[in-house]
Amino acid sequence: MFDLNRMLAIFYVIVDEKISSTAEIQSQVASLVTLQMLTQTGEDLDQPKYKCNVSLDFIRQVAKNVRFELHKYLYDVENWGNKLPFYL
């Protein structure tokens, strides 16, 4: 599990251009929850925690489709099997 700040910190490292935290990013996170790609856990609405619900294979395919070099950001990925703990 990870909190929103952790996810945003990873996002800002990956994205080359400077992006401010906006309602649009929050809306995209909400969409991932609606699509059940992320699950919001915990009861703290000020610091929600999330869990990734998609497989590593799915993430690899998306990365390939958008030409994102995922292997540059993942550590010890071979020991995860097909589960992605979302540690970057």
DRENGURO-698893 format. One record per residue: x, y negated, z negated of N, C-alpha, C, O in turn; residue in one letter. Coordinates in steps of 0.2 Angstrom, whole numbers, plus 5000, padded with zeros to 4 digits. Layout:
REM residues N
XYZXYZXYZXYZa;...
This chain:
REM residues 88
500450065000500050005000500449945000501049944998m;500249895003500549825003500149775002499549775004f;500349715000499849655000499949615006500349625010d;499449565007499449525012500049485013500349475019l;500349455008501049425009501549465012501949435016n;501649525010502149565012502049575020502449575024r;501349595022501249605029501349535033501649545038m;501249485030501349415034502149405034502349385039l;502449425029503249415029503549455035503949435038a;503249515035503549565041503349535048503749535052i;502749505048502449485054502849425056503049415062f;503049375052503449315053504149335055504449295059y;504449385053505149405055505149435062505549425066v;504549475064504549505070504349445076504649455081i;503949405074503749355079504349295080504549275075v;504549285086505049245087504849165086505249125084d;504249155088504049085087503749065080503549115077e;503849005078503548985072502748975072502548945076k;502449015067501749015067501549005060501749035055i;501048955059500848945053500248995051499949015055s;500249005044499649055042499049015043498848965040s;498649045047497949015049497449055048497449115047t;496849035049496249075048496149125054495849175053a;496549105059496549155065496949215063496649275065e;497449215059497849275057497449315052497349375052i;497049275048496649305043496049345046495849395044q;495849315052495249345056495549405059495149455059s;496149405061496449465064496549525059496349585061q;496749505053496749555048496049585046496049645046v;495549545046494949565045494649615050494349665049a;494849595057494649645062494949705062494649765063s;495649715059495949775059495649815053495549875054l;495349785048494949815043494349845046494149905044v;493949805049493349825052493449885057493049925057t;493949885061494149935065494449995062494550055065l;494449995055494750045051495450065052495650125051q;495850015055496550025056496950015050497450035048m;496649965046496849955039496349965034495749955036l;496449985028495949985023496149935017496749935015t;495649895015495849855010495649895003495149925003q;496149894999496149924993496149874987496449824988t;496049904981496049864975495449814975495049804979g;495449784969494849734968495049664967494649624966e;495749644967495949584967495849544974496249554978d;495349504974495149464980495649414982495749394988l;496049384977496549334978497249374981497549334985d;497349434979497949464982497749534984497949584981q;497349544990497149604992497749654994498249624997p;497649714993498149764996497849805001497249815002k;498249825006498049865012498449925012498949935010y;498149975016498450035018498350045025497850035028k;498850065029498850075036498550145037498750195034c;498050145042497650205043497850235050497450285052n;498250215053498450235060499050275060499550265056v;499150325064499750365064500350335067500250285071s;500950365066501550335069501550345076501750295080l;501250395079501150405086500750355089500950325095d;500250335086499750275089500150215089500150175094f;500550195083500950135083501550135088501650085091i;501850195089502350195095502050185101502350155106r;501450215103501150195109500950125110501050095116q;500650095105500550025106501149985107501149935111v;501649995103502349965104502649975111502849925114a;502550035114502750045120502350005125502649975130k;501750005124501249965129501449885129501349855134n;501649865123501749785123502549775123502749715122v;502949825125503649825126503949795119504449755120r;503749825114504049805107504549855105504349915105f;505149845103505649895101505549905094505949885090e;505049955093504949975086505449995082505549985076l;505950035085506450075082506950025078507350035074h;506949965081507349905078507149885071507549855067k;506549905069506249875063506049935058505849915052y;506049995060505950045055506550085053507050085056l;506550105046507050135043506850205041506350215038y;507250255043507150325041506450355043506150385040d;506350335049505650355052505550425053505050455053v;506150465054506050535056505850575050505550625051e;505950545044505750585038505050575036504750605031n;504650535040503950515038503450565041502950575039w;503750605046503250645050502850605054503050555058g;502150605054501750565057501350515053500850485055n;501550505047501250465042501750395042502350405042k;501450345042501850275042501650245035501150215034l;502150245031502050205024502050135025501950095020p;502250105031502250035032502849995029502749945026f;503350035028503949995025504449975031504650025035y;504549915032505049895037505649865034506049835038l;
